[in-house]
Amino acid sequence: MDLTAEKTLLVASFAPASNAEAMGSPAALADLPPNAALELRLDSMTEAPAFGALRACFEKRTLIATVRSKAEGGAFRGSDEEERDFLEGALSAGFDLADVEFRRDVGGRFARIPPSEKISSLHDPEGVPADLDSVVARMLASPSRFVKVVATANDSGDARRLLELQAANPGGRLTAFGMGEAGIATRVLAPYLGAALAYGALVPGRATAPGQLLARDLAEIYGVGRARKVSRLFALLGGVVSHSLSPALHNANFEALGQDALYVPFAMRMLGRELEPLVASLDALGLPLVGASVTIPFKEEAALLSGTAEDGEMAVNTLLRSSAPGQPLGLRAENTDRAAFEAVIQSAKGSLVAIVLGAGGTARIAVEILRKWGFEVFLVNRGDQRGEALARATGAHYLSKKSSAPWPKPSVLINATPLGLREGDSLPCEQNILRSGMLVIDAPYRAGGTELVRAARAAGARVVDGQTLLLLQAAGQARLFTGRDTSPRDLLARLGPRLRSLFSSVEEFLP
């Protein structure tokens, strides 16, 4: 069954501090589809909104006025009367819709807002309400044009619950999705299950809720608001997925090849506990999950689930479904990380001494490849027990961070820890280990580069960043996902200019 998200209204959300800031945003809107709406979060403003001027500034856009209370994750601390004046003032000036919090809409407080211009909303910053079904039933029974329910998804189970709620109410009024890392998948998939609205941030770095994607990414990467047919899913399974560029690569590749597949990031806490019920739920929703990329911290767990650990492959980065939808879950595994590390490690120069930081699945693969190429490998990990176990299993030496012994001078340094994924992460090693001519391979990546990438380049090291590794291993995954030969340069070429510009530092190591 092909599903599409073309009937969903894409909403770009913006929380300006002033009228001037709000009226300076049309340039960002120009990058969105012409029918995309704009939500102005009035609770963020530090001055009285100039409703008439704002309406005139966005005259060709559907305009939504929202005053989000502190209790529901916003900044508004005023009275009900002040909130009502804001919303009524916006509608009187020609705004198209007003977002009214359902819990505050009692006793006729917002009776003067016409139902045809009302979005009845509920936001729970803590989790999924225990009485979610009954609350949604009451909301749908109340007079409003749209009903919007947003709960915090703490794991993929919460995400499933919200997707199932959306699928059960496809009539064009309800929008249900999750906030937070685990809610990202619901923001992508709810439109394919009949959501009336899809909210994304207007401006990069200015999300108005946790886990919010860019509105432009919802349209460009995930097909929201346009005619893209989807009958099967591929996923990114990891603990942190919000930074990933894998969806951009794989979705652009699917579209270029005319394949009706969608690649979606799913954040999890425990892969073994969450994967099977997630697959069963997606089957029932008509969106079968047929393959997945696996990232930190689940590569070793994926090897156990697929049985490859019994054959000596202790960490994998790709799972492919070997069972039909509706049948008990069967998995086979592949590892495209190996070819990626092979491609870059063979370019190392100097002594055959390497340091690997970390003791997870990525570290294991890196050590095994280094050992294959004749390197003496020293392993460093935050937890000694796990690090020592991996060193024994792979023939590496273990260096405890607690030891005062000097580290060797490596020709290769590999960071296989998560340090670097988040803004403000510290260096995963002492800066004095970095020197000119050495090869530094940094598995994490983020916009602007990680702290390690910046420090290594400043020291004159040759750097392979996480984006390069991503492209090298994603090409192998793309072949597995599509059945078509795909090179790293093919993946780059199929991206639009904006997304391709994010990979500006990868050319040196691409075949």
GUDRENNU-155164 format. One record per residue (C-alpha): residue number from 1; chain; y, x negated, z negated. Coordinates in Angstrom, 3 decimals. Layout:
(NUM "A" (Y X Z)),
...
END
This chain:
(1 "A" (0.000 0.000 0.000)),
(2 "A" (3.358 -1.442 1.054)),
(3 "A" (6.202 -1.081 -1.423)),
(4 "A" (9.863 -1.752 -0.792)),
(5 "A" (13.019 -2.038 -2.893)),
(6 "A" (15.504 -1.037 -0.205)),
(7 "A" (16.507 2.240 -1.923)),
(8 "A" (17.495 0.492 -5.164)),
(9 "A" (21.237 0.092 -5.691)),
(10 "A" (21.981 -3.560 -6.400)),
(11 "A" (24.572 -3.906 -9.183)),
(12 "A" (26.484 -7.139 -9.757)),
(13 "A" (27.539 -7.323 -13.400)),
(14 "A" (30.660 -9.175 -14.514)),
(15 "A" (32.244 -9.546 -17.953)),
(16 "A" (35.828 -10.719 -17.358)),
(17 "A" (38.167 -11.630 -20.188)),
(18 "A" (41.271 -10.402 -18.372)),
(19 "A" (42.473 -8.282 -15.485)),
(20 "A" (43.426 -11.423 -13.578)),
(21 "A" (39.923 -12.823 -13.939)),
(22 "A" (38.387 -9.552 -12.809)),
(23 "A" (40.620 -9.320 -9.770)),
(24 "A" (39.793 -12.903 -8.835)),
(25 "A" (36.120 -12.091 -8.285)),
(26 "A" (36.041 -10.476 -4.793)),
(27 "A" (35.075 -13.839 -3.292)),
(28 "A" (31.798 -13.749 -5.211)),
(29 "A" (31.212 -10.181 -4.056)),
(30 "A" (31.579 -11.267 -0.441)),
(31 "A" (28.206 -12.998 -0.692)),
(32 "A" (26.435 -9.748 -1.638)),
(33 "A" (25.199 -6.950 0.638)),
(34 "A" (28.031 -4.558 1.576)),
(35 "A" (26.462 -1.681 -0.342)),
(36 "A" (26.103 -3.613 -3.625)),
(37 "A" (27.940 -2.116 -6.606)),
(38 "A" (30.043 -3.879 -9.243)),
(39 "A" (29.748 -3.303 -12.975)),
(40 "A" (32.817 -4.330 -14.985)),
(41 "A" (31.974 -4.944 -18.625)),
(42 "A" (35.160 -3.708 -20.258)),
(43 "A" (33.936 -4.685 -23.732)),
(44 "A" (34.564 -8.337 -22.844)),
(45 "A" (38.254 -7.842 -22.039)),
(46 "A" (40.926 -9.149 -24.390)),
(47 "A" (43.656 -6.948 -22.890)),
(48 "A" (43.961 -3.347 -21.769)),
(49 "A" (42.195 -2.835 -18.427)),
(50 "A" (44.516 -2.121 -15.491)),
(51 "A" (42.252 0.563 -14.104)),
(52 "A" (44.349 1.456 -11.070)),
(53 "A" (44.740 -2.155 -9.970)),
(54 "A" (41.055 -2.833 -10.544)),
(55 "A" (40.036 0.167 -8.485)),
(56 "A" (42.343 -0.904 -5.662)),
(57 "A" (40.976 -4.447 -5.765)),
(58 "A" (37.413 -3.223 -5.210)),
(59 "A" (38.191 -0.212 -3.058)),
(60 "A" (35.099 -0.545 -0.854)),
(61 "A" (32.612 -1.004 -3.703)),
(62 "A" (30.872 1.421 -6.012)),
(63 "A" (32.529 0.580 -9.327)),
(64 "A" (30.883 1.045 -12.727)),
(65 "A" (32.756 0.992 -16.044)),
(66 "A" (30.714 -0.186 -19.031)),
(67 "A" (31.651 -0.558 -22.678)),
(68 "A" (28.658 -2.134 -24.400)),
(69 "A" (28.555 -1.895 -28.195)),
(70 "A" (27.669 -4.825 -30.418)),
(71 "A" (24.578 -2.941 -31.620)),
(72 "A" (23.249 -2.923 -28.065)),
(73 "A" (24.100 -6.510 -27.196)),
(74 "A" (27.748 -6.172 -26.180)),
(75 "A" (31.097 -7.139 -27.664)),
(76 "A" (32.784 -3.764 -28.292)),
(77 "A" (33.677 -3.088 -31.917)),
(78 "A" (36.061 -0.171 -31.425)),
(79 "A" (35.731 3.492 -32.317)),
(80 "A" (34.053 6.232 -30.321)),
(81 "A" (37.503 7.512 -29.378)),
(82 "A" (38.545 4.122 -27.979)),
(83 "A" (35.310 3.854 -25.997)),
(84 "A" (35.797 7.366 -24.629)),
(85 "A" (39.390 6.564 -23.632)),
(86 "A" (38.216 3.455 -21.777)),
(87 "A" (35.553 5.293 -19.822)),
(88 "A" (37.623 8.360 -19.061)),
(89 "A" (40.556 6.175 -18.024)),
(90 "A" (38.330 4.285 -15.623)),
(91 "A" (36.958 7.453 -14.041)),
(92 "A" (40.437 8.964 -13.739)),
(93 "A" (41.544 5.852 -11.828)),
(94 "A" (38.696 6.289 -9.357)),
(95 "A" (35.789 4.329 -10.835)),
(96 "A" (32.561 5.885 -9.580)),
(97 "A" (30.327 5.714 -12.663)),
(98 "A" (30.600 5.252 -16.426)),
(99 "A" (27.834 3.771 -18.554)),
(100 "A" (27.457 5.813 -21.766)),
(101 "A" (25.128 4.651 -24.535)),
(102 "A" (22.646 7.446 -25.238)),
(103 "A" (22.598 6.804 -28.978)),
(104 "A" (26.380 7.260 -29.172)),
(105 "A" (26.449 10.258 -26.858)),
(106 "A" (25.995 12.916 -29.555)),
(107 "A" (28.001 15.887 -30.714)),
(108 "A" (29.859 16.242 -27.434)),
(109 "A" (31.658 12.890 -27.807)),
(110 "A" (31.518 12.215 -24.075)),
(111 "A" (31.425 15.807 -22.858)),
(112 "A" (34.373 15.266 -20.521)),
(113 "A" (32.457 12.690 -18.488)),
(114 "A" (30.818 14.609 -15.638)),
(115 "A" (27.014 14.199 -15.519)),
(116 "A" (27.301 13.206 -11.851)),
(117 "A" (29.354 10.184 -12.927)),
(118 "A" (27.316 9.164 -15.964)),
(119 "A" (24.725 6.449 -16.491)),
(120 "A" (22.954 7.272 -19.752)),
(121 "A" (21.782 3.950 -21.164)),
(122 "A" (19.822 2.431 -24.004)),
(123 "A" (19.547 -1.294 -24.797)),
(124 "A" (17.327 -2.783 -27.514)),
(125 "A" (18.096 -6.460 -28.248)),
(126 "A" (15.066 -6.787 -30.549)),
(127 "A" (12.073 -5.542 -28.577)),
(128 "A" (10.444 -2.462 -27.085)),
(129 "A" (11.099 0.644 -29.234)),
(130 "A" (7.950 2.142 -30.739)),
(131 "A" (9.097 5.624 -29.659)),
(132 "A" (9.991 4.501 -26.125)),
(133 "A" (8.227 7.357 -24.326)),
(134 "A" (9.840 10.104 -26.378)),
(135 "A" (13.289 8.501 -26.129)),
(136 "A" (13.004 8.234 -22.356)),
(137 "A" (11.849 11.848 -22.137)),
(138 "A" (14.952 12.958 -24.052)),
(139 "A" (17.186 10.793 -21.899)),
(140 "A" (15.728 12.182 -18.688)),
(141 "A" (16.207 15.713 -20.041)),
(142 "A" (19.897 15.062 -20.658)),
(143 "A" (22.459 15.634 -17.904)),
(144 "A" (23.316 12.340 -16.195)),
(145 "A" (23.078 10.877 -12.727)),
(146 "A" (21.082 7.824 -13.831)),
(147 "A" (19.039 6.848 -16.896)),
(148 "A" (18.871 3.155 -17.754)),
(149 "A" (16.464 1.783 -20.388)),
(150 "A" (16.556 -1.931 -21.188)),
(151 "A" (14.378 -3.442 -23.922)),
(152 "A" (13.750 -7.033 -24.912)),
(153 "A" (10.403 -8.236 -23.552)),
(154 "A" (8.884 -10.751 -25.948)),
(155 "A" (5.769 -11.377 -23.861)),
(156 "A" (4.042 -10.184 -20.709)),
(157 "A" (2.585 -7.250 -22.633)),
(158 "A" (6.099 -5.895 -23.162)),
(159 "A" (6.831 -6.525 -19.487)),
(160 "A" (3.732 -4.532 -18.510)),
(161 "A" (4.807 -1.674 -20.745)),
(162 "A" (8.200 -1.453 -19.046)),
(163 "A" (6.774 -1.692 -15.536)),
(164 "A" (4.282 1.067 -16.302)),
(165 "A" (7.130 3.220 -17.626)),
(166 "A" (9.090 2.647 -14.436)),
(167 "A" (6.123 3.443 -12.203)),
(168 "A" (5.503 6.687 -14.110)),
(169 "A" (9.060 7.854 -13.348)),
(170 "A" (9.782 7.005 -9.699)),
(171 "A" (12.061 9.966 -9.023)),
(172 "A" (15.245 7.995 -8.384)),
(173 "A" (16.964 8.466 -11.752)),
(174 "A" (15.254 6.013 -14.108)),
(175 "A" (15.823 2.286 -14.279)),
(176 "A" (13.622 0.437 -16.790)),
(177 "A" (13.409 -3.317 -17.208)),
(178 "A" (13.331 -6.059 -19.824)),
(179 "A" (15.725 -8.646 -21.181)),
(180 "A" (14.731 -12.175 -22.101)),
(181 "A" (12.503 -14.751 -20.411)),
(182 "A" (9.496 -12.423 -20.264)),
(183 "A" (11.690 -9.663 -18.857)),
(184 "A" (12.568 -11.568 -15.676)),
(185 "A" (9.521 -10.249 -13.821)),
(186 "A" (10.526 -6.659 -14.622)),
(187 "A" (13.985 -7.191 -13.128)),
(188 "A" (12.276 -8.184 -9.883)),
(189 "A" (9.466 -5.628 -9.790)),
(190 "A" (11.112 -2.474 -11.204)),
(191 "A" (12.931 -1.859 -7.877)),
(192 "A" (9.587 -1.910 -6.035)),
(193 "A" (8.322 0.721 -8.479)),
(194 "A" (11.216 3.107 -7.888)),
(195 "A" (14.069 1.874 -10.101)),
(196 "A" (17.386 3.439 -9.152)),
(197 "A" (19.438 0.367 -10.096)),
(198 "A" (18.931 -3.400 -10.291)),
(199 "A" (21.381 -5.480 -12.334)),
(200 "A" (22.177 -9.129 -11.663)),
(201 "A" (24.976 -11.481 -12.646)),
(202 "A" (27.907 -11.694 -10.240)),
(203 "A" (28.871 -15.260 -11.163)),
(204 "A" (26.454 -18.189 -11.739)),
(205 "A" (26.267 -19.097 -15.407)),
(206 "A" (27.884 -15.811 -16.460)),
(207 "A" (24.908 -13.554 -17.173)),
(208 "A" (25.810 -10.403 -19.100)),
(209 "A" (22.356 -10.121 -20.723)),
(210 "A" (19.513 -12.525 -21.593)),
(211 "A" (17.229 -13.272 -18.658)),
(212 "A" (19.584 -11.795 -16.085)),
(213 "A" (19.159 -13.217 -12.586)),
(214 "A" (21.960 -13.658 -10.091)),
(215 "A" (22.581 -10.488 -8.100)),
(216 "A" (22.614 -12.665 -5.005)),
(217 "A" (19.153 -13.992 -5.881)),
(218 "A" (17.792 -10.481 -6.383)),
(219 "A" (18.806 -9.682 -2.816)),
(220 "A" (18.150 -12.990 -1.083)),
(221 "A" (15.030 -14.243 -2.866)),
(222 "A" (13.372 -11.026 -4.006)),
(223 "A" (14.375 -8.487 -1.348)),
(224 "A" (16.141 -5.987 -3.624)),
(225 "A" (18.271 -3.544 -1.647)),
(226 "A" (16.764 -4.418 1.725)),
(227 "A" (13.727 -3.530 3.798)),
(228 "A" (11.151 -6.057 2.637)),
(229 "A" (7.600 -4.723 2.404)),
(230 "A" (5.328 -5.973 -0.365)),
(231 "A" (1.628 -5.243 -0.841)),
(232 "A" (0.517 -8.209 -2.990)),
(233 "A" (1.930 -10.595 -5.537)),
(234 "A" (1.835 -14.280 -6.317)),
(235 "A" (3.185 -15.488 -9.631)),
(236 "A" (4.575 -18.404 -11.555)),
(237 "A" (2.848 -18.472 -14.951)),
(238 "A" (4.564 -20.544 -17.624)),
(239 "A" (6.306 -20.585 -20.963)),
(240 "A" (9.780 -21.045 -19.446)),
(241 "A" (10.291 -19.754 -15.898)),
(242 "A" (13.986 -18.899 -15.595)),
(243 "A" (14.944 -22.308 -14.180)),
(244 "A" (12.278 -22.367 -11.488)),
(245 "A" (13.034 -22.780 -7.794)),
(246 "A" (9.447 -21.909 -6.847)),
(247 "A" (10.307 -18.244 -6.147)),
(248 "A" (12.990 -19.312 -3.671)),
(249 "A" (10.570 -21.641 -1.842)),
(250 "A" (7.569 -19.346 -1.670)),
(251 "A" (9.413 -16.112 -0.951)),
(252 "A" (11.379 -17.697 1.882)),
(253 "A" (8.088 -19.019 3.254)),
(254 "A" (6.385 -15.615 3.037)),
(255 "A" (9.276 -13.984 4.885)),
(256 "A" (9.414 -16.680 7.568)),
(257 "A" (5.706 -16.164 8.218)),
(258 "A" (5.998 -12.361 8.194)),
(259 "A" (3.668 -11.958 5.214)),
(260 "A" (3.972 -8.952 2.880)),
(261 "A" (3.779 -10.985 -0.323)),
(262 "A" (6.231 -11.490 -3.182)),
(263 "A" (6.297 -14.411 -5.625)),
(264 "A" (7.432 -13.467 -9.146)),
(265 "A" (7.961 -15.531 -12.338)),
(266 "A" (6.027 -14.308 -15.391)),
(267 "A" (6.799 -15.881 -18.765)),
(268 "A" (3.908 -15.837 -21.232)),
(269 "A" (3.030 -16.971 -24.715)),
(270 "A" (-0.750 -17.294 -24.278)),
(271 "A" (-2.238 -17.460 -20.803)),
(272 "A" (-5.815 -16.744 -21.824)),
(273 "A" (-4.879 -13.641 -23.790)),
(274 "A" (-2.280 -12.234 -21.404)),
(275 "A" (-3.512 -12.935 -17.879)),
(276 "A" (-6.390 -10.469 -17.568)),
(277 "A" (-4.494 -7.406 -18.891)),
(278 "A" (-1.525 -8.358 -16.698)),
(279 "A" (-3.729 -8.506 -13.600)),
(280 "A" (-5.354 -5.155 -14.461)),
(281 "A" (-1.952 -3.520 -14.959)),
(282 "A" (-0.558 -4.862 -11.680)),
(283 "A" (-3.671 -3.650 -9.854)),
(284 "A" (-3.075 -0.164 -11.211)),
(285 "A" (0.571 -0.310 -10.135)),
(286 "A" (-0.389 -1.122 -6.552)),
(287 "A" (0.894 -4.693 -6.777)),
(288 "A" (-2.256 -6.817 -7.035)),
(289 "A" (-1.779 -10.386 -8.227)),
(290 "A" (-3.816 -12.583 -5.889)),
(291 "A" (-2.644 -16.100 -6.725)),
(292 "A" (-0.410 -18.071 -9.050)),
(293 "A" (1.287 -21.358 -9.724)),
(294 "A" (0.710 -22.601 -13.263)),
(295 "A" (3.286 -24.666 -15.113)),
(296 "A" (3.981 -25.987 -18.622)),
(297 "A" (2.242 -25.398 -21.036)),
(298 "A" (-0.756 -23.706 -19.370)),
(299 "A" (-2.291 -26.216 -16.929)),
(300 "A" (-5.155 -27.183 -19.226)),
(301 "A" (-5.763 -23.591 -20.294)),
(302 "A" (-5.901 -22.585 -16.618)),
(303 "A" (-8.632 -25.180 -16.052)),
(304 "A" (-10.650 -23.640 -18.876)),
(305 "A" (-10.158 -20.078 -17.590)),
(306 "A" (-11.246 -20.976 -14.075)),
(307 "A" (-14.197 -23.102 -15.149)),
(308 "A" (-12.953 -26.269 -13.465)),
(309 "A" (-12.884 -28.059 -16.806)),
(310 "A" (-16.689 -27.971 -16.722)),
(311 "A" (-16.535 -30.013 -13.507)),
(312 "A" (-14.166 -32.599 -14.962)),
(313 "A" (-10.865 -31.189 -13.665)),
(314 "A" (-9.116 -30.744 -17.005)),
(315 "A" (-5.743 -29.506 -15.716)),
(316 "A" (-4.838 -27.358 -12.713)),
(317 "A" (-1.602 -25.978 -11.320)),
(318 "A" (-2.904 -23.256 -8.974)),
(319 "A" (-5.074 -20.197 -9.592)),
(320 "A" (-6.482 -18.077 -6.787)),
(321 "A" (-8.160 -14.763 -7.351)),
(322 "A" (-11.741 -14.539 -6.168)),
(323 "A" (-12.276 -10.900 -7.147)),
(324 "A" (-11.076 -7.717 -5.453)),
(325 "A" (-8.375 -5.539 -7.080)),
(326 "A" (-9.868 -3.281 -9.704)),
(327 "A" (-12.809 -5.636 -10.312)),
(328 "A" (-13.353 -7.980 -13.286)),
(329 "A" (-11.097 -10.989 -12.942)),
(330 "A" (-12.580 -13.939 -11.093)),
(331 "A" (-10.612 -17.145 -10.573)),
(332 "A" (-10.883 -20.383 -8.685)),
(333 "A" (-8.501 -23.257 -9.213)),
(334 "A" (-6.840 -26.002 -7.218)),
(335 "A" (-4.536 -28.847 -8.164)),
(336 "A" (-1.743 -29.733 -5.763)),
(337 "A" (-0.007 -31.884 -8.401)),
(338 "A" (-2.414 -34.721 -7.588)),
(339 "A" (-1.225 -35.140 -4.022)),
(340 "A" (2.404 -34.972 -5.191)),
(341 "A" (1.931 -37.791 -7.719)),
(342 "A" (-0.099 -39.821 -5.227)),
(343 "A" (2.739 -39.595 -2.711)),
(344 "A" (5.351 -41.035 -5.060)),
(345 "A" (3.371 -43.429 -7.265)),
(346 "A" (2.150 -45.460 -4.306)),
(347 "A" (5.793 -46.391 -3.618)),
(348 "A" (6.116 -48.192 -6.980)),
(349 "A" (7.028 -51.864 -6.914)),
(350 "A" (6.603 -54.638 -9.464)),
(351 "A" (4.145 -54.911 -12.321)),
(352 "A" (1.237 -52.498 -12.614)),
(353 "A" (2.459 -51.243 -15.987)),
(354 "A" (3.395 -47.598 -16.565)),
(355 "A" (4.553 -45.426 -19.439)),
(356 "A" (3.777 -41.700 -19.429)),
(357 "A" (5.638 -39.408 -21.822)),
(358 "A" (3.736 -36.297 -22.876)),
(359 "A" (0.131 -35.228 -23.419)),
(360 "A" (-0.232 -31.942 -21.537)),
(361 "A" (-1.749 -31.103 -18.184)),
(362 "A" (0.949 -32.820 -16.118)),
(363 "A" (0.648 -35.992 -18.209)),
(364 "A" (-3.115 -36.013 -17.775)),
(365 "A" (-2.829 -35.838 -14.005)),
(366 "A" (-0.180 -38.567 -13.954)),
(367 "A" (-2.328 -40.909 -16.087)),
(368 "A" (-5.400 -40.323 -13.949)),
(369 "A" (-3.506 -41.105 -10.731)),
(370 "A" (-1.921 -44.223 -12.249)),
(371 "A" (-5.294 -45.466 -13.462)),
(372 "A" (-6.748 -44.844 -10.002)),
(373 "A" (-4.042 -47.102 -8.554)),
(374 "A" (-4.844 -49.871 -11.036)),
(375 "A" (-1.995 -49.401 -13.517)),
(376 "A" (-2.221 -50.252 -17.185)),
(377 "A" (-0.949 -47.032 -18.715)),
(378 "A" (0.757 -46.528 -22.066)),
(379 "A" (0.974 -42.954 -23.335)),
(380 "A" (3.677 -41.673 -25.690)),
(381 "A" (3.721 -38.204 -27.231)),
(382 "A" (5.590 -36.377 -29.961)),
(383 "A" (2.304 -35.453 -31.689)),
(384 "A" (0.015 -38.427 -32.309)),
(385 "A" (-3.242 -36.481 -32.546)),
(386 "A" (-2.915 -34.877 -29.112)),
(387 "A" (-1.545 -38.059 -27.557)),
(388 "A" (-4.345 -40.246 -28.962)),
(389 "A" (-6.963 -37.779 -27.715)),
(390 "A" (-5.596 -37.880 -24.167)),
(391 "A" (-5.353 -41.674 -24.245)),
(392 "A" (-9.018 -41.960 -25.284)),
(393 "A" (-10.091 -39.479 -22.603)),
(394 "A" (-8.242 -41.253 -19.789)),
(395 "A" (-8.464 -44.931 -20.751)),
(396 "A" (-4.762 -45.275 -21.531)),
(397 "A" (-3.197 -47.087 -24.480)),
(398 "A" (-1.419 -44.950 -27.052)),
(399 "A" (2.056 -45.818 -28.367)),
(400 "A" (3.097 -43.925 -31.460)),
(401 "A" (6.764 -43.050 -31.786)),
(402 "A" (6.394 -43.918 -35.450)),
(403 "A" (5.493 -47.519 -34.634)),
(404 "A" (8.138 -50.230 -34.689)),
(405 "A" (6.294 -52.260 -32.056)),
(406 "A" (8.340 -52.833 -28.888)),
(407 "A" (7.393 -50.870 -25.810)),
(408 "A" (6.196 -52.786 -22.745)),
(409 "A" (8.516 -53.096 -19.755)),
(410 "A" (7.075 -50.711 -17.169)),
(411 "A" (7.575 -50.573 -13.430)),
(412 "A" (6.907 -46.826 -13.621)),
(413 "A" (8.098 -44.292 -16.213)),
(414 "A" (6.931 -40.679 -15.987)),
(415 "A" (8.387 -37.884 -18.100)),
(416 "A" (5.759 -35.144 -18.310)),
(417 "A" (7.344 -33.408 -21.313)),
(418 "A" (9.543 -30.278 -21.122)),
(419 "A" (12.576 -32.298 -22.255)),
(420 "A" (15.212 -31.784 -19.610)),
(421 "A" (14.563 -28.138 -18.837)),
(422 "A" (17.333 -26.904 -21.111)),
(423 "A" (21.011 -27.765 -21.340)),
(424 "A" (21.563 -30.214 -24.171)),
(425 "A" (18.041 -31.673 -24.201)),
(426 "A" (18.029 -35.293 -25.300)),
(427 "A" (16.520 -38.210 -23.390)),
(428 "A" (12.728 -38.244 -23.752)),
(429 "A" (12.789 -42.034 -24.290)),
(430 "A" (15.123 -44.776 -25.450)),
(431 "A" (17.796 -45.520 -22.859)),
(432 "A" (17.145 -49.275 -22.998)),
(433 "A" (13.731 -48.779 -21.357)),
(434 "A" (15.521 -47.847 -18.121)),
(435 "A" (16.383 -50.668 -15.771)),
(436 "A" (17.186 -51.450 -12.167)),
(437 "A" (14.353 -51.273 -9.641)),
(438 "A" (11.839 -49.370 -11.749)),
(439 "A" (10.457 -46.029 -10.585)),
(440 "A" (11.312 -43.059 -12.819)),
(441 "A" (9.498 -39.784 -12.184)),
(442 "A" (10.916 -36.807 -14.072)),
(443 "A" (8.759 -33.667 -13.881)),
(444 "A" (11.333 -31.211 -15.347)),
(445 "A" (14.356 -30.234 -13.297)),
(446 "A" (17.506 -28.223 -13.749)),
(447 "A" (20.775 -27.622 -11.924)),
(448 "A" (22.868 -30.787 -11.918)),
(449 "A" (19.925 -32.984 -12.891)),
(450 "A" (18.316 -33.720 -16.234)),
(451 "A" (19.691 -36.231 -18.713)),
(452 "A" (16.898 -38.640 -17.772)),
(453 "A" (17.666 -38.412 -14.051)),
(454 "A" (21.342 -39.143 -14.672)),
(455 "A" (20.624 -42.044 -17.034)),
(456 "A" (17.982 -43.567 -14.750)),
(457 "A" (20.255 -43.488 -11.725)),
(458 "A" (23.054 -45.042 -13.755)),
(459 "A" (20.673 -47.874 -14.687)),
(460 "A" (19.827 -48.494 -11.028)),
(461 "A" (16.294 -47.104 -11.146)),
(462 "A" (14.619 -45.404 -8.196)),
(463 "A" (14.309 -41.764 -9.222)),
(464 "A" (11.888 -39.035 -8.201)),
(465 "A" (13.271 -35.877 -9.747)),
(466 "A" (11.424 -32.683 -10.558)),
(467 "A" (12.687 -30.996 -7.414)),
(468 "A" (10.972 -33.620 -5.267)),
(469 "A" (7.690 -33.155 -7.134)),
(470 "A" (8.134 -29.403 -6.824)),
(471 "A" (8.452 -29.566 -3.039)),
(472 "A" (5.511 -31.922 -2.650)),
(473 "A" (3.143 -29.788 -4.698)),
(474 "A" (4.567 -26.457 -3.453)),
(475 "A" (3.660 -27.384 0.126)),
(476 "A" (0.029 -27.600 -0.935)),
(477 "A" (0.264 -24.296 -2.761)),
(478 "A" (1.925 -22.669 0.245)),
(479 "A" (-1.066 -23.589 2.394)),
(480 "A" (-3.393 -22.032 -0.193)),
(481 "A" (-1.253 -18.901 -0.537)),
(482 "A" (-0.659 -18.242 3.168)),
(483 "A" (-3.501 -19.918 5.006)),
(484 "A" (-0.946 -21.698 7.183)),
(485 "A" (-0.171 -25.417 7.386)),
(486 "A" (3.115 -26.040 5.581)),
(487 "A" (4.994 -29.269 4.901)),
(488 "A" (7.662 -29.905 2.262)),
(489 "A" (10.229 -30.068 5.053)),
(490 "A" (9.018 -26.682 6.358)),
(491 "A" (9.707 -25.175 2.936)),
(492 "A" (13.190 -26.660 2.884)),
(493 "A" (13.989 -25.516 6.417)),
(494 "A" (13.060 -21.910 5.602)),
(495 "A" (15.599 -21.654 2.790)),
(496 "A" (19.073 -20.327 3.428)),
(497 "A" (21.952 -22.829 3.250)),
(498 "A" (22.911 -21.993 -0.348)),
(499 "A" (19.417 -22.497 -1.724)),
(500 "A" (18.689 -25.485 0.499)),
(501 "A" (21.766 -27.233 -0.931)),
(502 "A" (20.066 -27.265 -4.362)),
(503 "A" (17.586 -29.820 -3.004)),
(504 "A" (20.148 -32.405 -1.927)),
(505 "A" (18.411 -35.351 -3.650)),
(506 "A" (14.844 -35.052 -2.332)),
(507 "A" (14.865 -36.621 1.124)),
(508 "A" (13.696 -40.164 0.275)),
(509 "A" (10.191 -39.241 -0.848)),
(510 "A" (9.374 -36.382 1.539)),
(511 "A" (6.810 -37.102 4.270)),
END
